Amino acid sequence: MTVAMNVSEKMLRDALRSTIDRTDFDVLGTKYEGKVRDNYTTADGRRYIVVTDRISAFDRVLGTLPFKGQVLNQIARWWFDQTRDVAPNHLIEVPDPNVMLVRECTPLPVEMVVRAYVTGVTSTSIWTHYKSGVRTFCGHRLPDGLRYNEKLPAPILTPSTKALHGDHDVSASREEILRMGHIAAADFDRAAEIAMALFAFGQQVCADRGLILVDTKYEFGKTADGRIVVIDEIHTPDSSRYWYADSYRERFERGEQPQSFDKEYVRRWLAEQGFKGDGPTPVIPDDVRVEAARRYVEIYQVLTGEAFAPDTSPPLERMRRNLGITATS
C-alpha cells in the first residue's frame, strides 16, 4: 500500500527553524544526555525519554533534522507495539510526539548488532573490515569473494561495546566481550537470543512491505526484578538500515548503491566530504537536511502504512504542556 506524502518540502524547510537541539526539563528528574535522546530519571523508577532532532553519525552529533525526533519516537512506538509478543520492552506510554515514558532499567553495556549484508562505511562496519582482508568478524568466519552490499549466507550477531561521548564503538566477539568482564554470560546470551528473534520478525514485516531490513542494533536493560527487556528504540532509521527490495538485485549487479532511506544517506554525504568521525565536523547544508528528513518521513509511512502528520506547534512549549511542566516548575 502506497501512502501519499503529506509533508511538503516547504513544511520541512519551515521546520528547519524550530528543530529541537536540547531540552532543559530537569524538574522531571535526573538528566542524562545521549547523542539523540535527553533522558530524565524520576525518583519512582520511571524515565522520560525526549527524542530530540539531533542527528549523529560516526559517533558524533552533527546537527538537527526537521521532525526527526517525532518520526523516531513514533516508529519506535509502532515497533514496540508490534513486537510485544516477541520480546518485552520498557515502554509505558507516549505523552507527546517527541516523548516516551518508560520503566527505568539498568542498561547492559553491549549493543547487539545484527547484520544480514556486507555493507557500511563506518569504522565498525563489516564491509570496512572485509575489504581490508578480514575474514573473521566478531567470531564469524566470512566466505571469500563477497561483494559490497551482498547478502550474507545467514544473519550474524556482531556485538559492540557502548562508547562514551567522543569515543567509537568497538565490535567484538561474544568471547571477547565476556573477557572484558562487564556483562555476565547469561545476560549476554539472553540479549543475543532476543536480538536474533527481533531481527527475524523485523525481516518478515519489512519483506511484506517491499523492504529489506539490512542490519540493526538493539539495546537492552535489566529491570528491577531482573528481567532483560528492549530499551531505547527499535528498527528506526537511526538504528537500522533499510533498502527497497524491488530494486536491490538490479542495482547490486550494476555495482550501484541500493535505494535506501535511512541514516546512511547522511553517512554517505559525510564520507564524500572526507569525514568519518575524526577532525572538524562538516556543516550539513539545508538541502541535505531536508532530503534526510524526507527519507525519515518516507520510512515511517512505508513501515506503518499511515500518513505522517507532524505536530508543527512550538515543540518546547508543547512538550512542557503535555508533560505538565508549569512556568514555575
Secondary structure as GFF3:
##gff-version 3
##sequence-region A 1 329
A	DSSP	alpha_helix	9	15	.	.	.	ID=ss1
A	DSSP	three_ten_helix	16	18	.	.	.	ID=ss2
A	DSSP	three_ten_helix	26	28	.	.	.	ID=ss3
A	DSSP	beta_strand	30	33	.	.	.	ID=ss4
A	DSSP	beta_strand	37	41	.	.	.	ID=ss5
A	DSSP	beta_strand	46	51	.	.	.	ID=ss6
A	DSSP	beta_strand	54	57	.	.	.	ID=ss7
A	DSSP	beta_strand	60	64	.	.	.	ID=ss8
A	DSSP	alpha_helix	68	82	.	.	.	ID=ss9
A	DSSP	beta_strand	91	96	.	.	.	ID=ss10
A	DSSP	beta_strand	99	103	.	.	.	ID=ss11
A	DSSP	beta_strand	106	107	.	.	.	ID=ss12
A	DSSP	beta_strand	110	118	.	.	.	ID=ss13
A	DSSP	alpha_helix	126	131	.	.	.	ID=ss14
A	DSSP	beta_strand	136	137	.	.	.	ID=ss15
A	DSSP	beta_strand	140	141	.	.	.	ID=ss16
A	DSSP	beta_strand	150	157	.	.	.	ID=ss17
A	DSSP	beta_strand	160	161	.	.	.	ID=ss18
A	DSSP	alpha_helix	174	180	.	.	.	ID=ss19
A	DSSP	alpha_helix	185	208	.	.	.	ID=ss20
A	DSSP	beta_strand	211	222	.	.	.	ID=ss21
A	DSSP	beta_strand	228	231	.	.	.	ID=ss22
A	DSSP	beta_strand	240	244	.	.	.	ID=ss23
A	DSSP	alpha_helix	245	253	.	.	.	ID=ss24
A	DSSP	alpha_helix	264	272	.	.	.	ID=ss25
A	DSSP	alpha_helix	286	304	.	.	.	ID=ss26
A	DSSP	alpha_helix	315	322	.	.	.	ID=ss27
###
